[in-house]
Amino acid sequence: MIVERLEITNVRNIGSARIELDNRVNLLVGPNGAGKTSALEAIHLLIRGRSFRTSRVEAVIRNGEDSMTIGANLGDERLGSTWLGYSRSRGGRVEVRRDGRSVGQISSVAALVPVQLFLPDLPELVFGPPSGRRQWLDWGAFHVKPDYVGTLRSYLRALRSRNSVLRGGDLRTLDAWTSQVAELGESVAAVRREYFGGVKNDIHACLSAMSPGLEVELGYVEGWRGGNLAESLGQNVDRDVKLGATQAGPHRADVAIRCAEETASTVLSRGQGKAVATAMRTGQARDLASGGGRTLFLIDDLGAELDEGHSERLYALLEDMECQIVATTTRGEAGEGLMKPGPGATFHVKQGNFEHAG
């Protein structure tokens, strides 16, 4: 689904705003501090239930106000339209509603609109720790198989319980928790493995289109060596007890990225790493598009993230996938690559106000 209309009240410096979004490209232009990134943050809060700027969501509420609200009308040619509403008070009360009915799990909302973020830290997907690449895997697996999130949560609960026993609990219960970790861990790994096998070709296709001549090798690392997970856990019980933590399992998984037979993070430039990270995220959108899904891209500070050539090539890719884009920039010319040859909307942003400029 796409976001057709966005309504924001008391989000940072945005007092009240109503924005009619284009179904393809939306460019938010204005000086730093105008409220552009706050609009992206509001969309992310509504759909994902959390901010990408702070872990303290109460800090997002406008100074002097007791609460904030965010609403959006979502549309889809096949599924029709639906209204989402999110509210949060300074006291911590959170309410999420869909068409007036309370939503129990935010994952049911997240499944409606696959949201990809392009932030200044985008290259960290390549250069950063494995946790970021595991999140990347889980994002894709969830949008292909929404019930995967339940399996992952069950695995992490069992893992925490096993680790608690390893750190000084009743070792007589260790076998029971080991069995659960092994069974659920194999299920998590199987979904990730299948998803990665399907999306890998999409990543290579996007990288070739974005940065011709740049080639990388991608591999899925399960998180344990040889055999099944139960065997690995059984063979390393003494080590786990000594360390007080489970050392094998999908919580140790990674996506190995190599270039010229070397670890990519040691040989790629920052710009090349950004290109690979862009391909990894657009590859996920391409994979979803093959099944009729549409991805929403939130791109903060477009001019800093992509030069004009890459902007044009990115637009061509996302146009083919029928993705929706909401991008911010301090310079209108930075968005020219996104605004041609297709349609789009530009909004001038100043002190939390959004003026449609065509």
PyMOL commands that set and color helices and strands:
alter all, ss='L'
color gray80, all
select helices_A, chain A and resi 36-48+57-60+106-110+124-127+130-144+148-166+171-210+229-235+237-243+250-252+264-267+270-289+302-305+308-320+332-339
alter helices_A, ss='H'
color red, helices_A
select strands_A, chain A and resi 2-11+14-20+25-29+67-76+80-89+94-98+101-102+115-118+217-221+254-259+262-263+296-299+324-329+345-350+353-356
alter strands_A, ss='S'
color yellow, strands_A
deselect
rebuild
show_as cartoon
